[in-house]
Amino acid sequence: MAVNIVLESEADADSLQSLLSGWDNPIFACYPEVAVDVSSSQAGNLAVKVHNILYPYRFTKEMIHSMQVLQQVDNKFIACLINTRSEVNEYSDGNLLVLVDQHAAHERIRLEQLIAESYEKPSAVSGKKKLLSSIICPPLEIEVTEEQRRLLRCCYKSLEDLGLGLSFPENRNQILVGKVPLCFMEREANELRRKRQPVAKSIVEELIQEQIELLQTTGGARGTLPLTFLKVLASQACHGAIKFNDSLTMEESSQLIEALSCCQLPFQCAHGRPSMLPLADIDHLPQEKQQPKPNLAKLRKMAQAWQLFGKQRHHHGTER
């Protein structure tokens, strides 16, 4: 049955308003607002824009360099303060409280280290950077179409920079892969050590298919490392990174944040998830009001007045 809540008088409306204002909804709780206000003037070219429900703001690499480590939280996060004020000096404390995901942070550090270690030393003549490769014997046999084989044959020299060594047998629907990126064989060794199925051939097929699609759409122009290659390194970075529930000392936490500040992309883990979360801007939290000190002189006068008048009233009351 529907309940009529149309009120006939202002008094009834005020009564209902006071009732609702004092009621806590047990299902849809109203959480206190946490205001986060980071000035966009702090954002440089290398900045990531983050949104919460109320305010958009940016993190920059410069902010992470000045990050102040507080302590580890629940063996999962590192609580830090970042200074985002418009006027920043070396003596001012941070105002933005953030939590850094210790696994995501270490994963990002390891990924960028693995990428750097995956290249050969640049040639003094060409100056080109080539990925380290590993020889496969016997070579992998990869099935391709005639059109795909033609594309690969036109650009196989440039694929050597990615650690791929291709040859083209008489069979027109096949290519042979005699070299692959070193990290592929490291992944293969890890899988076999865990008594799992070999993965090298499927990863190489995925990389070749990715390069064929790139050749078809851009003519072979490359700006970044292949996604297949990055996925293999991301898996390695994840398996060797600090895990949740790993306890860290204050020194270890500080070293982790310092290493994170040197990364090219410190805001994301190896899989693209955020590595840090803003909690609150301390400057915008309500300040606790100081309790006023007791006025001793006033209390003394009140006590004297009680001595003079209070006792007299009490005395007259007993006489009656």
ZALUMVEX-831042 format. One line per field, with one value per residue: residue number from 1; y, x, z of N, C-alpha, C in turn. Coordinates in steps of 0.1 Angstrom, whole numbers. Layout:
% ZALUMVEX-831042
nr = NUM,... .
n.py = Y,... .
n.px = X,... .
n.pz = Z,... .
ca.py = Y,... .
ca.px = X,... .
ca.pz = Z,... .
c.py = Y,... .
c.px = X,... .
c.pz = Z,... .
% end
This chain:
% ZALUMVEX-831042
nr = 1,2,3,4,5,6,7,8,9,10,11,12,13,14,15,16,17,18,19,20,21,22,23,24,25,26,27,28,29,30,31,32,33,34,35,36,37,38,39,40,41,42,43,44,45,46,47,48,49,50,51,52,53,54,55,56,57,58,59,60,61,62,63,64,65,66,67,68,69,70,71,72,73,74,75,76,77,78,79,80,81,82,83,84,85,86,87,88,89,90,91,92,93,94,95,96,97,98,99,100,101,102,103,104,105,106,107,108,109,110,111,112,113,114,115,116,117,118,119,120,121,122,123,124,125,126,127,128,129,130,131,132,133,134,135,136,137,138,139,140,141,142,143,144,145,146,147,148,149,150,151,152,153,154,155,156,157,158,159,160,161,162,163,164,165,166,167,168,169,170,171,172,173,174,175,176,177,178,179,180,181,182,183,184,185,186,187,188,189,190,191,192,193,194,195,196,197,198,199,200,201,202,203,204,205,206,207,208,209,210,211,212,213,214,215,216,217,218,219,220,221,222,223,224,225,226,227,228,229,230,231,232,233,234,235,236,237,238,239,240,241,242,243,244,245,246,247,248,249,250,251,252,253,254,255,256,257,258,259,260,261,262,263,264,265,266,267,268,269,270,271,272,273,274,275,276,277,278,279,280,281,282,283,284,285,286,287,288,289,290,291,292,293,294,295,296,297,298,299,300,301,302,303,304,305,306,307,308,309,310,311,312,313,314,315,316,317,318,319,320 .
n.py = -12,22,50,81,109,136,166,187,211,236,231,203,196,206,190,165,169,173,148,132,143,134,107,77,60,26,10,25,41,73,85,104,133,136,160,165,185,194,216,224,238,226,206,190,183,155,140,124,123,122,111,116,113,140,159,166,160,161,140,144,135,150,154,129,126,143,130,121,95,78,53,17,2,-22,-42,-40,-16,16,44,78,113,139,170,194,220,254,271,258,247,235,230,227,206,177,177,162,131,99,65,40,13,-15,-38,-32,-10,-20,-39,-22,-10,-32,-40,-18,-21,-46,-42,-24,-40,-58,-51,-51,-38,-6,-3,11,21,21,28,18,3,-30,-58,-83,-116,-152,-183,-208,-242,-272,-248,-230,-239,-220,-216,-197,-175,-170,-143,-131,-142,-129,-102,-104,-112,-90,-73,-85,-79,-56,-68,-81,-64,-67,-90,-112,-139,-148,-172,-184,-211,-234,-242,-224,-217,-214,-203,-202,-198,-189,-174,-159,-133,-130,-130,-146,-172,-174,-173,-197,-215,-212,-221,-248,-256,-255,-276,-273,-268,-262,-229,-213,-214,-206,-180,-168,-171,-154,-129,-127,-125,-101,-84,-87,-76,-50,-43,-44,-23,0,-1,-9,9,16,25,19,-8,-42,-54,-81,-87,-70,-81,-105,-97,-82,-103,-116,-95,-93,-118,-117,-96,-77,-89,-87,-86,-89,-79,-47,-28,6,17,0,6,33,31,18,37,57,44,41,67,72,60,58,57,60,58,36,1,-29,-39,-19,-10,14,26,41,57,85,98,120,155,172,198,205,192,192,213,205,221,241,236,262,278,276,304,316,338,346,324,325,349,340,320,335,351,331,323,346,352,328,311,326,326,299,297,313,298,275,285,291 .
n.px = 8,6,21,11,29,26,27,8,13,38,50,48,65,90,94,96,119,139,138,148,173,187,189,206,213,213,219,228,253,265,295,322,332,363,384,403,427,446,468,466,487,510,515,536,550,553,530,504,470,446,414,390,358,352,373,395,430,466,495,530,564,582,570,571,598,601,588,577,584,563,554,551,519,498,513,511,510,527,527,528,537,531,542,522,517,514,535,565,590,622,619,593,566,549,516,497,483,492,488,511,512,530,537,530,546,572,571,569,595,612,603,612,639,644,638,658,680,677,687,714,747,749,759,790,792,766,749,725,700,697,678,687,694,687,699,681,680,669,657,626,596,573,541,529,510,514,514,520,545,559,558,573,598,606,612,628,654,651,637,656,666,648,655,648,656,652,646,641,627,622,596,567,548,558,581,614,625,654,665,655,641,660,647,624,634,642,618,607,624,618,591,594,609,590,576,557,539,557,563,575,573,546,547,565,551,530,544,554,530,520,540,535,509,516,533,515,497,512,535,557,568,580,574,576,584,575,543,540,566,568,548,559,581,568,555,577,587,566,566,589,587,582,558,523,518,545,568,583,611,617,638,640,615,619,640,626,607,625,637,615,610,628,620,607,579,564,539,523,518,535,515,498,481,472,499,498,477,457,447,440,440,458,457,431,415,392,401,409,393,407,404,392,412,407,393,408,406,380,367,374,361,335,334,338,314,296,302,294,266,254,255,241,214,209,210,188,168,167,159,133 .
n.pz = 0,-8,7,18,16,14,28,49,63,71,94,97,75,83,105,93,78,97,108,87,83,105,101,94,66,64,42,18,25,34,27,41,24,6,-2,-30,-44,-69,-84,-118,-128,-120,-138,-161,-194,-193,-178,-160,-162,-137,-125,-99,-84,-78,-84,-111,-116,-119,-120,-120,-131,-117,-92,-81,-76,-54,-35,-3,19,41,56,54,45,57,46,18,5,1,20,12,9,-13,-26,-38,-40,-52,-47,-40,-19,-7,20,27,36,22,8,-4,2,-7,-18,-27,-47,-39,-53,-80,-84,-81,-102,-125,-123,-127,-153,-169,-165,-175,-202,-209,-206,-227,-251,-275,-274,-288,-323,-333,-358,-373,-353,-346,-325,-315,-306,-283,-294,-297,-309,-326,-329,-342,-368,-363,-379,-396,-407,-434,-456,-492,-498,-473,-469,-490,-481,-457,-468,-481,-461,-442,-433,-417,-397,-383,-364,-344,-333,-348,-369,-401,-427,-461,-473,-501,-501,-505,-487,-463,-437,-422,-389,-375,-355,-325,-303,-273,-248,-253,-254,-228,-215,-225,-213,-186,-185,-192,-171,-151,-158,-179,-210,-241,-252,-270,-299,-303,-294,-311,-335,-330,-328,-354,-369,-359,-369,-396,-399,-392,-414,-434,-428,-422,-438,-426,-407,-375,-342,-315,-292,-302,-293,-285,-276,-254,-238,-230,-216,-196,-182,-171,-155,-136,-123,-109,-91,-61,-39,-27,8,14,36,41,50,63,50,27,15,9,-10,-30,-39,-47,-69,-85,-92,-111,-133,-167,-171,-145,-134,-140,-138,-152,-167,-173,-153,-127,-105,-83,-58,-51,-19,-1,0,23,29,25,43,70,97,131,158,183,217,239,264,299,316,342,359,355,365,391,400,397,416,439,438,442,468,481,474,468,490,508,497,500,528,536,524,540,564,560 .
ca.py = 0,34,59,95,117,150,173,198,223,238,224,189,196,208,178,154,173,171,133,127,148,127,93,71,50,15,4,34,49,85,86,118,138,139,169,165,196,196,226,220,245,217,195,192,175,141,140,116,130,112,117,110,118,154,167,161,165,155,136,145,128,159,152,116,129,150,123,118,82,77,40,7,0,-35,-50,-40,-2,25,57,89,126,147,184,199,234,262,276,247,249,223,228,225,192,174,179,151,118,89,51,34,-2,-19,-48,-24,-1,-29,-44,-11,-8,-44,-40,-9,-27,-57,-36,-18,-51,-66,-46,-52,-25,1,-3,24,25,24,35,11,-6,-43,-67,-96,-128,-165,-192,-220,-253,-267,-236,-232,-239,-212,-216,-184,-174,-165,-128,-129,-146,-119,-91,-107,-113,-76,-65,-94,-73,-48,-76,-86,-55,-72,-103,-123,-143,-155,-177,-187,-223,-235,-242,-211,-215,-216,-196,-208,-189,-195,-166,-152,-125,-138,-132,-157,-185,-174,-177,-211,-223,-211,-229,-262,-258,-257,-288,-269,-270,-252,-217,-205,-213,-198,-166,-164,-169,-141,-118,-126,-121,-87,-76,-88,-66,-37,-41,-42,-11,12,-3,-14,19,12,36,13,-22,-50,-57,-94,-86,-63,-90,-115,-90,-79,-115,-118,-84,-96,-130,-114,-84,-77,-93,-83,-93,-88,-68,-38,-18,20,19,-7,14,45,27,14,49,64,37,44,81,72,53,66,58,55,59,24,-12,-34,-43,-7,-5,25,22,49,62,96,96,132,167,175,212,207,185,201,214,204,233,240,240,274,276,282,318,314,350,346,313,330,358,332,313,345,354,320,324,357,351,314,306,334,321,286,299,318,288,266,292,290 .
ca.px = 0,13,20,10,39,23,25,-2,17,52,55,50,76,102,95,101,133,147,139,157,187,194,188,217,208,222,223,236,260,271,308,327,339,377,386,417,428,460,468,471,499,521,516,545,546,552,521,493,458,438,401,381,344,350,383,406,443,477,508,542,576,589,563,576,612,601,578,582,579,558,555,543,506,492,522,507,511,536,520,537,532,536,539,516,513,520,548,572,604,628,616,579,562,539,502,488,486,490,493,518,511,544,539,529,558,584,569,573,609,617,601,621,653,645,638,672,690,673,694,728,754,748,770,796,790,753,742,712,698,692,675,695,687,691,698,672,684,666,648,611,589,561,532,524,505,524,514,527,559,565,560,584,610,610,616,634,666,647,632,667,667,639,660,643,664,643,651,629,629,615,582,562,538,566,594,621,630,666,669,644,646,665,637,615,640,642,604,606,632,610,579,599,613,578,569,546,541,566,555,584,567,533,550,571,540,523,552,554,517,520,548,528,499,523,538,503,491,521,546,569,572,578,578,577,587,563,534,543,578,565,540,568,589,559,553,590,587,556,569,601,585,577,543,515,521,559,571,594,616,616,649,636,604,625,647,617,602,636,639,603,611,638,613,601,565,563,525,516,526,539,503,490,473,478,508,495,463,456,437,434,448,457,453,416,408,388,410,404,392,414,395,397,418,398,396,409,402,365,362,376,350,323,335,335,300,288,304,286,252,248,253,230,202,208,207,174,159,166,152,119 .
ca.pz = 0,-9,19,14,24,11,41,48,69,71,107,93,66,92,113,84,74,109,110,76,85,116,99,87,57,66,30,10,34,29,32,41,12,7,-13,-35,-53,-73,-94,-131,-132,-117,-148,-172,-206,-189,-167,-162,-156,-129,-121,-90,-86,-76,-90,-119,-113,-126,-114,-128,-126,-107,-79,-75,-72,-41,-27,11,23,55,61,47,50,55,38,4,0,8,22,8,8,-24,-25,-51,-38,-63,-42,-34,-15,-2,34,29,36,12,12,-10,7,-18,-16,-38,-48,-39,-64,-93,-85,-84,-115,-134,-122,-133,-167,-176,-164,-185,-216,-211,-207,-238,-263,-277,-274,-302,-332,-335,-372,-376,-341,-344,-313,-318,-295,-281,-300,-294,-321,-324,-338,-356,-369,-362,-392,-394,-419,-438,-470,-502,-497,-461,-472,-498,-473,-448,-475,-485,-449,-432,-427,-406,-386,-375,-353,-334,-329,-356,-381,-410,-440,-469,-481,-514,-498,-506,-476,-450,-434,-411,-379,-368,-343,-319,-291,-262,-237,-257,-249,-213,-211,-228,-202,-173,-187,-192,-157,-143,-164,-187,-225,-247,-257,-279,-313,-304,-292,-324,-345,-326,-332,-369,-373,-355,-379,-409,-399,-393,-427,-443,-425,-422,-446,-417,-398,-361,-332,-302,-292,-305,-281,-281,-269,-242,-230,-225,-205,-185,-174,-163,-145,-126,-115,-100,-84,-47,-38,-16,21,16,45,37,60,59,40,14,9,3,-22,-40,-44,-54,-82,-93,-97,-122,-145,-178,-169,-131,-129,-144,-137,-164,-174,-175,-141,-119,-95,-71,-57,-42,-9,4,1,37,31,24,53,81,109,145,166,196,229,245,277,309,321,356,366,355,374,405,403,398,429,449,438,448,482,487,472,467,504,514,493,506,542,537,521,551,575,557 .
c.py = 12,43,73,103,132,157,185,211,224,231,209,187,197,196,166,157,170,156,127,131,140,112,88,59,38,8,12,44,62,88,100,121,140,147,168,176,198,205,221,227,237,207,199,184,160,141,131,122,119,119,109,116,133,162,160,167,157,151,139,138,137,157,139,118,135,142,119,105,82,64,30,5,-14,-44,-51,-26,6,39,68,102,133,161,189,213,243,268,265,251,236,220,225,210,190,176,169,138,107,75,45,19,-8,-29,-41,-16,-9,-35,-35,-10,-20,-44,-30,-14,-38,-52,-31,-29,-60,-62,-49,-38,-19,0,11,30,30,31,29,3,-19,-51,-79,-107,-141,-174,-204,-230,-266,-255,-240,-230,-232,-212,-201,-185,-169,-150,-124,-131,-135,-106,-93,-107,-99,-69,-73,-88,-64,-56,-82,-77,-59,-86,-115,-126,-152,-160,-183,-199,-223,-236,-228,-207,-216,-207,-204,-197,-195,-187,-159,-143,-134,-140,-143,-170,-186,-178,-192,-220,-223,-220,-244,-265,-261,-269,-284,-271,-259,-241,-209,-203,-205,-183,-160,-162,-157,-129,-116,-121,-106,-79,-76,-77,-52,-34,-38,-28,2,11,-6,-3,15,23,30,-2,-30,-54,-71,-95,-81,-73,-100,-109,-86,-91,-118,-107,-88,-107,-127,-102,-87,-80,-86,-92,-95,-76,-60,-29,-4,22,12,1,27,42,24,27,57,57,40,58,82,65,63,68,52,54,46,12,-17,-38,-31,-2,6,20,30,55,74,94,110,143,172,190,215,199,194,201,212,217,231,244,252,271,282,295,317,326,351,336,318,340,350,325,323,349,343,320,335,355,337,309,313,329,307,287,303,307,278,272,291,276 .
c.px = 9,11,20,19,37,19,16,3,32,58,58,63,89,104,101,116,142,149,149,171,195,194,200,212,218,226,232,242,265,284,313,334,354,381,401,418,442,460,473,484,512,524,526,541,544,543,510,481,449,425,396,368,344,360,392,419,454,489,519,554,583,583,569,590,612,592,585,575,575,560,548,530,501,500,518,510,522,529,531,530,539,533,534,512,520,533,555,586,609,624,602,575,551,525,493,492,482,494,499,517,525,546,539,541,570,583,573,588,616,615,610,636,654,645,652,682,687,680,709,734,753,760,776,795,776,745,729,712,691,689,684,687,694,689,690,677,677,657,634,605,575,554,527,518,516,525,522,542,566,568,572,598,615,616,623,647,662,642,644,670,658,643,655,652,656,651,639,632,621,600,576,552,545,578,601,627,642,671,656,649,650,655,626,621,640,628,602,613,624,598,583,603,601,570,556,549,550,557,563,577,555,537,557,561,532,531,553,541,515,528,542,517,505,527,526,497,500,533,559,574,569,582,581,581,574,556,537,556,576,557,549,576,580,556,565,590,578,560,581,599,580,562,536,518,536,562,583,598,614,626,645,624,609,632,638,611,612,638,627,604,620,632,608,586,562,548,517,525,529,527,493,481,480,487,506,481,463,445,431,445,447,453,438,408,403,397,403,404,399,404,401,402,408,403,396,404,386,360,364,365,337,322,332,321,292,290,295,271,246,245,242,216,199,204,193,164,157,158,137,113 .
c.pz = 0,3,14,23,20,24,39,54,69,84,104,85,74,100,105,80,85,111,100,78,96,113,90,79,59,53,21,19,27,35,32,29,15,-5,-17,-46,-57,-85,-107,-135,-128,-128,-158,-184,-202,-176,-170,-155,-150,-125,-109,-92,-86,-84,-99,-115,-120,-117,-124,-122,-115,-93,-73,-70,-58,-32,-13,16,38,61,52,53,47,46,23,-2,7,8,20,8,-5,-23,-38,-50,-49,-59,-34,-31,-8,13,37,28,26,17,7,-5,-4,-12,-28,-37,-49,-50,-77,-95,-88,-98,-126,-135,-129,-148,-174,-175,-174,-199,-219,-213,-219,-251,-263,-276,-288,-310,-333,-349,-375,-365,-338,-331,-318,-306,-295,-287,-295,-306,-317,-334,-334,-357,-368,-376,-390,-407,-422,-452,-479,-501,-484,-463,-480,-490,-464,-455,-479,-473,-439,-426,-416,-394,-377,-363,-341,-329,-337,-368,-390,-422,-447,-478,-494,-512,-497,-494,-463,-449,-423,-402,-372,-356,-338,-307,-279,-251,-240,-252,-234,-208,-213,-217,-189,-174,-186,-178,-148,-149,-172,-202,-230,-253,-268,-293,-313,-302,-305,-334,-342,-330,-347,-374,-370,-365,-393,-410,-399,-407,-437,-441,-426,-431,-438,-408,-384,-352,-318,-304,-295,-292,-276,-273,-255,-232,-223,-213,-193,-176,-165,-152,-133,-117,-105,-91,-69,-47,-27,-4,23,25,41,49,55,48,26,7,2,-10,-33,-47,-52,-68,-91,-99,-109,-135,-155,-176,-155,-126,-132,-141,-151,-173,-176,-164,-133,-108,-82,-71,-47,-32,-5,3,15,39,30,34,64,93,122,152,179,207,236,259,287,314,336,364,366,364,388,409,405,412,440,450,444,463,489,486,472,481,511,510,499,520,544,533,532,562,573,560 .
% end
